[in-house]
Amino acid sequence: MDSDVEAAVRQLIDKDQIIDLVHRYSYCVDHRLYDEVVELFTEDCVVDYGPGIAPLRSRSRLRQMFGHPDGGFAATSHHNANVLVTFEDLDHASVSTSVY
């Protein structure tokens, strides 16, 4: 197979896996699977929930934010829209999404 075709196929597979990761995050949050949510991130992650909320820097800080599965909201329902995956190179991508 041509190397350009192989690279394009790899990028399509990577993009699909990244979009699945975004959806898995919402599913796990909605089902209060907070330990599983945290496992979706690297140890040195920076999680930015937007204006007015200080970014969280590390899995442990993220896990603290979620607290105990019996605390917080009784139920949530996250809906992902406009998942935009932009590849910086073959090994790096940026992802932006709107979550309602």
DOTOR-413364 format. One record per residue: x, y, z of N, C-alpha, C, CB in turn; residue in three letters. Coordinates in steps of 0.001 Angstrom, whole numbers, padded with zeros to 6 digits, always signed. Atoms other than C-alpha are relative to their C-alpha. Glycine has a CB too. Example, Ala and Ser with C-alpha at 12.3 -4.5 7.8 and 13.67 -1.06 7.14 Angstrom:
+000890-001190+000000+012300-004500+007800+000900+001200+000000-000992+000027+001246Ala/-000820-001190-000060+013670-001060+007140-000770+001090+000730+000414+000462-001415Ser/
END
This chain:
+000855-001179+000000+000000+000000+000000+000897+001237+000000-000971+000001+001233Met/-000727-001259+000093+001231+003485-000833+000084+000661+001377-000679+000945-001017Asp/-000177-000600-001330+002638+005338+002211-000975+001144+000252+001425+000504+000160Ser/+000995-001068-000174+000280+008308+001591-001356-000583+000357-000114+000853-001275Asp/+001278+000660-000293-002698+005967+001612+000027-000575+001410-000297-001119-001036Val/-000136+000544-001351-001422+004223+004745-000133+001097+001045+001343-000714+000157Glu/+000078-001122-000934-001004+007577+006488-001431+000530+000089+000959+001126-000428Ala/+001391-000484+000012-004514+008676+005440-000917-000959+000752-000498+000178-001451Ala/+000809+001004-000705-006049+005418+006696+000282+000073+001493+000292-001429-000537Val/-000376-000114-001417-004118+005711+009991-000666+001221+000619+001540+000090+000158Arg/+000605-001225-000521-005393+009281+010400-001512-000157+000167+000308+001182-000929Gln/+001441+000249-000134-008999+008196+009772-000298-000872+001212-000551-000663-001268Leu/+000179+000869-001167-008662+005432+012356+000239+000801+001282+000964-001223-000068Ile/-000290-000827-001173-007061+007846+014839-001146+000963+000293+001302+000782-000206Asp/+001096-000956-000176-009821+010391+014260-001224-000697+000583-000355+000673-001341Lys/+001141+000753-000517-012506+007768+014867+000199-000344+001477-000213-001282-000820Asp/-000281+000338-001391-010816+006695+018096-000066+001227+000900+001366-000654+000117Gln/+000074-001235-000780-010523+010306+019278-001458+000401+000223+000767+001137-000710Ile/+001421-000337-000138-014220+010967+018610-000674-000968+000974-000712-000039-001383Ile/+000527+000980-000949-015060+007734+020463+000400+000361+001428+000500-001413-000350Asp/-000474-000405-001317-012974+008984+023385-000847+001146+000563+001474+000415-000072Leu/+000858-001113-000424-015022+012209+023541-001358-000538+000459-000184+001029-001157Val/+001300+000575-000360-018248+010191+023602+000100-000864+001253-000554-000828-001160His/-000195+000833-001195-016856+007745+026188+000076+000871+001251+001283-000855-000134Arg/-000078-000942-001127-016032+010708+028453-001412+000386+000453+000813+001274-000399Tyr/+001361-000417-000355-019640+011934+028332-000797-001149+000597-000726+000551-001226Ser/+000708+001178-000520-021016+008430+028865+000417-000278+001437+000273-001237-000883Tyr/-000488+000317-001349-018810+007832+031897-000418+001059+001016+001523-000137-000007Cys/+000451-001053-000913-019644+011212+033444-001480-000183+000307+000258+001404-000604Val/+001441+000152-000202-023373+010647+032922-000356-001213+000851-000695-000103-001333Asp/+000262+001207-000787-023140+007221+034554+000831-000054+001278+000276-001232-000836His/-000771-000150-001237-020952+008460+037424+001138-001009+000116-000915-000138+001191Arg/-001147+000909+000033-018049+006246+036395+001275+000843+000057-000023-000911-001289Leu/-001052-001009-000095-015549+008792+037656+001407-000574-000066-000155+000763+001268Tyr/-001331+000608+000122-012596+006436+038026+000307-000292-001466+000091-001301+000841Asp/-000189+000261+001432-013107+005455+034388+000209+001294-000781-001205-000759-000565Glu/-000207-001303+000645-013363+009122+033362+001463+000392+000124-000914+001095+000631Val/-001373-000421-000257-010006+009856+034945+000992-000839-000801+000315-000096+001493Val/-000890+000873+000757-008410+006857+033195+000072+000377-001484-000455-001439+000140Glu/-000019-000452+001387-009242+008506+029849+001085+001053-000246-001362+000562-000381Leu/-000970-001081+000083-006617+011174+030600+001404-000487+000350-000405+001143+000922Phe/-001374+000285-000386-002835+011103+030839+000258+000544+001400+000996+000608-001017Thr/-000340-000456-001357-001198+011600+034248+000238+001508+000036+001246-000737+000515Glu/-000349-001419+000021+000002+015070+033221-001015+000847-000772+001375+000179-000606Asp/+001042-000696+000764-003293+016170+031660-000238+001415+000521-001305-000791+000048Cys/+000514-001318-000357-004558+019735+031651-001430+000018-000516+000881+001191-000611Val/+001417+000043+000361-008365+019814+031696-000572+001403+000190-000786-001060+000866Val/+000505-001369-000010-009957+023141+030813-001487-000031-000326+000778+000899-001015Asp/+001442-000005+000187-013715+023439+031295-000533+001372-000412-000679-000449+001268Tyr/+000434-001287+000531-013797+027034+030067+000078+001127+001009-001393-000109-000503Gly/-000085-001211-000819-014152+030532+031478-000603-000185+001388-000694+001145-000701Pro/+000522+000025-001361-014597+030891+035215+000389-001234+000797-001472+000101-000038Gly/-000427+001219-000691-013139+027472+036062+001497-000165-000261-000819-001271-000489Ile/-001447+000142+000160-009419+027145+036705+000322-001372-000603+000725+000182+001364Ala/-000383+001293+000567-007799+024423+034571+000522-000955+001074+001060+000195-001084Pro/-000476+001039-000908-007102+021165+036389+001243-000620-000620-001105-001085+000271Leu/-001278+000493+000513-003556+019858+036062+000373-001294+000693+001110+001047+000191Arg/-000356+001354-000425-003285+016099+036674-001271-000838+000175+000820+000035+001325Ser/+001105+000940-000226-005469+013035+036956-000534+000111+001425+000455-001441-000279Arg/+000454-000032-001398-005559+013291+040733-000874+001220+000270+001203-000001+000954Ser/+000837-001198-000182-006923+016864+040615-001358-000182-000691+000720+001259-000559Arg/+001255+000265+000706-009515+015789+038059-000876-000921+000833+000267-000622-001390Leu/+000766+000948-000820-010568+012878+040269-000579+000697+001219+000883-001182+000438Arg/+000488-000780-001140-010872+015250+043249-001221+000822-000382+001103+000919+000534Gln/+001102-000842+000444-013135+017528+041243-001301-000789-000097+000329+000630-001344Met/+001217+000796+000146-015551+014711+040511-000564-000454+001333+000271-001201-000864Phe/+000490+000382-001310-015778+013744+044164-000515-001422+000032-001079+000935+000435Gly/+000555+001340-000199-017764+010734+045310-001163-000217-000966-000466-000196+001473His/+001094+000252+000953-020144+009052+042821-001395+000268+000550+000065-001413-000464Pro/+001323-000267-000573-023027+009570+045256-000244+001479+000254-000165-000763+001290Asp/+000153-001431-000211-022426+013323+045504-000329+000707-001306+001267+000588+000615Gly/+000225-000794+001213-023132+016130+043067-001393-000155-000559+000993-000377-001051Gly/+001291+000061+000678-025929+015983+040541-000582-001408+000061+000139+000451-001457Phe/+000663+001307+000002-028484+013185+040677+000126-000664-001369-001488+000145+000387Ala/-000129+000539+001357-028227+012791+036899+000501+001101-000919-001358-000575-000512Ala/-000428-000926+001049-026553+014417+033921-000222-000679-001343+001502+000423+000179Thr/+000157+000528+001350-026986+014026+030188+000798+000882-000946-001505-000062-000420Ser/-000880-000763+000883-024099+015227+028049-000278-000359-001457+001482-000264+000346His/+000211+000183+001432-024652+015707+024326+001129+000714-000732-001404+000543-000451His/-001150-000550+000716-021587+016215+022129-000430+000491-001380+001123-001056-000127Asn/+000288-000550+001320-021781+018407+019060+001277+000622-000557-001154+001053+000065Ala/-001108-000675+000678-019285+019701+016517+001363-000463+000504-000122+001497+000178Asn/-001306+000521-000394-016393+017419+017436+000969+000284-001146-000064-001544+000333Val/-000964-000414+001013-013506+018988+015544+001378-000531+000372+000026+001546-000145Leu/-001327+000584-000205-010270+017005+015296+000940+000615-001029-000030-001573-000122Val/-000987-000624+000877-007280+018877+013871+001353-000640+000278+000055+001552+000212Thr/-001297+000643-000154-004051+016980+013274+001112+001017-000211+000147-001174-000984Phe/-001166-000878+000097-000891+018969+013961+001114-000707-000767+000492+000423+001408Glu/-000917+000863+000742+001251+016105+012648-000504-001433+000205+001516+000176+000488Asp/+000468+001384-000086+001067+012306+012541-000238-000479+001426+000989-000904-000660Leu/+000094+000465-001381+001373+012003+016331-000721+000951+000946+001358-000250+000520Asp/+000631-000991-000872-000472+015061+017651-001271+000559-000643+000985+001142+000313His/+001261-000565+000466-004043+016270+017366-000593+000868+001095-000992-001114-000415Ala/+000770-000833-000923-006183+018934+018976-001468-000302-000233+000307+001530-000198Ser/+001417+000310+000093-009843+018352+019733-000795+001091+000686-000310-001376+000620Val/+000942-000938-000582-012605+020862+020338-001385-000558-000211+000139+001419-000618Ser/+001374+000462+000140-016209+020007+020989-000917+000869+000841-000129-001479+000409Thr/+001012-000654-000796-019383+021603+022231-000773-001091+000729-000941+000890-000879Ser/+000736+000983-000795-021066+019739+025050-001176+000724+000634+000917-000677+001094Val/+001218-000572-000572-024634+020468+026046-000540-000927+001049-001058+000263-001081Tyr/
END
